[in-house]
């Protein structure tokens, strides 16, 4: 193909470009087709929720409130503990790790209490406890009170709120629209995270000294931007409690009929609930531990712990590093907001374009991008280096994170998906505390605090002129630890890949059938009914 244009000297210039190959045209056509299908699926998804009860939309509103309050606190917690209570980096990192660990622990042990209370009362109590805890965190100047709120009140409030919203979505949806509802649930969480990041810089930089009221100390909630931010999170949680009051107790919409009063009384007997839960848990664990595929998956979970804990450094390590390396006015919140923004935009696009790729391969390849992202701050010691770090971290997350759920569900035995997911989360749960401790140790060793933002530099500083913050060593250690995950997947992938699912004899004819025309022989082989076949078929054969 010849391209002609007039050059700067007035003479015509001719360039030749080869036409696109057939492969390039096929790729372009496939991408366009997949992107179009994304729009159609989103439109159909919202259409499927048209008749959903109002409680579903209340849950989405509650998720926005809880996520905003959580992210607005998690991104500044270690900074807040050091600036307001004088904790060292190691002490602040350890407190951050315990907060995350106990939140997960309370979520495991409070299941029977949730069953006793029901969805509405659990949500109301959880949001009320969280609101009181966040308000006390904002106004207290006693470190002991702060510890009690972090280690007890906030984990209890989170355990009564976050898992219950998942239960509420199941009650408010049917098998046909449940997948889209959970996807929307994940999206609104990232919208709230985006908003919290944008608000953070306003409170931390613009109104660093709060309202400037005379007669109150600089550590008063009225004269401190970070305290005002936590107070806002408490008010948002209080608003969530008011929203939860409008919630009605609903049965599962896929049930044929509601339970009668006698069944309801039996359902809420604590002894039966606890006994049945323990028996079911024991049987599930025993069955799973004897499964070769589960042991493979558990090893993959252990290998990818370092990959997943990089996101904790996004909260616990990056904000302090940015302020100490580049000045107090560094846009910490704006840079943090890049992550949820990219996830919101990229996840549906990447999922559509790569839907025919193997789950394990997507996790493996995407993990390289996330694992290599910290090295931008090893090679480039400039204020914009964290932008590259967050961009590449988010790009990798958009590739591997959505496929992680697909992968876990595809290898889970039928009927044991819940126990499979819970046990697979154990390695990350156990790694939260060590990650917090490591974050504090690295900051204290390689980038200690050398000035206060009340009298320190507000404009970006040249890190090469400062010997107090050794960002290269700090992020090199984090990067090397994170890089172990994709490298170990590469070394052991031969043994860790899930077993190939055996296709039914009439697999080709099954693919060409509509949902209602599925051959009975394929259903018999898979052991599923009509409504369940398409989901299982998609999981095993994409």
C-alpha positions, 0 to 999 in steps of 0.5 A: 500500500503506497502512502503519499504526503507532501514533505516540508520542502514541498516535494511529494514523499512516498512510503510503502506499507504492507497490508495487514496479514490475515492473522492481524485481521482475525485478531482485530475482528475477534477483539471487536466481536468480544468488545461488542459482546461485553456491551451486550452482556452488560445491557442484558445483565442490568435487564436481568436485575430489573425485577430484583427486590430493592434490597439488592440495590440497598446492598450495593449502596451499603457496599459503597459505604463500607468500602469508602470507609475502609479504604479511606482508613487503610491507606492512611492507617500506618501514617496516622499511627505514626504521626498522631500516636508516635508509633515507630514504623515497625509498631505501626506496621505490626498494628496494621497487620494485626488489624487485617489478620483479626478482621479475617479471623472474626469473619471465620468464627462469627458465622453462627452469630450471623445465622442467629441474627439474620441478614438485617440485624447483622447489617445494622449491628455491623455498621453501627459498631463500625461507625462508633469504632471509626468515630472513636479512632478519629477523636481519641488521643489514647493509643490504648483506645486506638488499639482496642478499636483496631483489634476488636471493634473494627474486626467485629463490625467488618465480620458482621457486615461484609460477609452478610452482604454476600449472603444478601446478594444470594438471597436477592438473586436467582442463578440466572442473574447472580453472576452479574450481581456479584460482578456489579458488587465488585465494581461498586467496591472499586468505585468507592476505593476510587472516591476515597483516594481522590478525597484523601489528598484534600484532607491530607494536603489541602486541610492538613491543619483541619478547620483551624479552630483556636482553642483546640490542639493540633491533634484535635479532630477539628484541627487535623486533616487525617482525623477529619478523614477518619471521622468522615468514614465514621459518618459514612458507616452511620449512614450505612446503618440507617440504610440497613434499617430499610432492609427486609429479611428475604428467603432465597429467590430460587426456593420454591416456597418460604419456610414456615414458622416452625422451620424458622425456629429450628433454623435459629437454634444455636446448638444445631447451627454450630454442631451442623457447621462443625460436622459439615466443615470436618467432612469437607476438610477431610474430603478436600485433603484427600483430593489431589486437585485440591492439594495442587490448588493449595500449593498454588495459593501458597506460591502466590501469597507474595504476589497478593501481599503486594497490595498490602504494601500499596496501603502500608508502605507506599504512602509513607515512602512517597511523603518521605522521599518526595515531600509532603504534598505528594498526591498520595491519594491520586496515585492510589486511585489509579488502581481502582480506576484501571480495574473498573475499566480494564477487567471487563475488556480483558475478560472478554478478549481473553475468555478463551485462554486457560485460567492457569496461563492467565494467572501465570502470565499476568503475575509477571506484570504485577510482580515486576511493577515494584522495580520501576521504583528501583530504577527510577527515583522520581516522583512519577515512579510510583505512577508507573508502579501502580499502573503496571500493578493494576494492569497485571491485576486486571489480567490475573485477578478475575481469572483466579476466581474462575480457576478456583471454581473450575477445580473445586469438586461439585458441591464443595465450592464454598469450603474450597474457597475458604481453605484456599484463602488461609495462606493469604490470611496467615500472611497479613501480619508478616506483611505488616511487620515487613512493611514497618521494618523496611520503612524503619530501616531504609526510609526512616522519618527525617522531618514532620510535614508541619516543618518539612518540605512540601514540594518534591525533593531530589531523592539523590540529595537525601541519604535518609531514604534508600528507596532502591533497597526498599523496593528491591526487597519487595520486588524480589519477594513478589517475583518469587510467585511467577518464577515458582509457578514457572518452575512447577507448572508441570505438576501444578496445572489442573488435570484436563477435564475429560470431554463427553463423547458428544462434546461437539454436538453439545457445543452446537446446541442451545441451552434447552437442547442439551443432549441427555447423555452429556447431562448424565456424564456431567451429573447436572440438570438443565439449568446448571449444565451451561455454567458447568459447561462454560467452566470446564471447556472455555 
